[in-house]
């Protein structure tokens, strides 16, 4: 019975275990910090790329819709069509925001 007591682990962590836990916590903190810094640094480029993609998608939509109406890019009628589509998008955005705010 005295052998069983001497082989039991102590209830307090050893210095080696505490040091390993500290190193593990420091590594986790370093990784989280690195990811946070990466996000801060890359956010403007990501936002810029998203804006450029949105401009491209809108131009494609304008070309498709106005083209279906027989309006060719570069003409005054195409410019007017694009402007009206922009108004439709703005009004829809206003309606979406009002609905999200609970006003509709």
N, C-alpha and C positions, 0 to 999 in steps of 0.2 A: 504494500500500500504506500509506503514511502517512495517507491520508485515511480508510481503514477503521479505523485505530487511533484517530484523533481522534473518530470518530463513535460508537465503542463506549461503552456505558454503564459507569459506574464500578461496581466490585463492592460498594462501600459505599453504603447508602441515603443519600439526601440529607436535609438537615434538614427539608425540606418533607414528604418521604415519612414520615419518623419522626414528625413532628407529626401527620400524618393518621392514622397507625397508633395513636398515643396517644389521639387524639380518638375514633377508632372503638372502642378498648378501653374508654374511659371511658363511651361511650354504651351499650355492651353491659353493662357493670357497673351502670350506672344502671337499665337496663331490668330486669335480674335482681333488683336490690335492690327496685325498685318492685313486681315480681310477688311477691317474698317477703313484703314488708310487707302487700300486699293479702291474701295467703293467711293471714297471722297475724291480721289484723283481721277477716276474714270467716269464719274457721273456727268461732267459737262460734255464729254465726247459721246457718251451714250445718249444724252438728251439731244445733242446736235444731230446724231444719226437718226434718231426717231423723228425729229422734225423734218429732216430731208426725205425720209421715207413717206411721211404724211403728205408733203408737197408733191412727191412723185405719184402717190396713189390718187390724190385729188386731180392732178393733171390728166392721169389716165381715165378717170371717171368723166371728167369734162370732155375729153376727146371722144370717148365712147358715146355718151349721151348726146352731145351736140352733133356728133357724126351721124347718129341714128336719125337725127332731124334733118340731115342733108347739109349741115354747116361744116365747112372745111376750116381747119386750123389756119390762122393767119388772116382770116377775113374779119371785117367789122361785125358781122352777124355772129361769128364764133366767139368773139370777145364779149358781145352782149349776152350770149348764151352762158358763157362761163361766169359772168358777173351775176346773172340771175340764179345760177346754181349755187354760187357763194351765198346769196341772200337766203335761199332755201335752207342751206346747211346751217347758217347762223340762226334762223328762226327755229329750226329743229333743235339746235343746241340750247336755245333759250327755253323751249318747251321741256326738254330733258332736265335742265337745271331746276325749273319751276316744279316739275314732278318730284325730283329728288328732295326738294325743300318742303314738299307736302302742300304746295299751293294749287296743284291740279287734282 
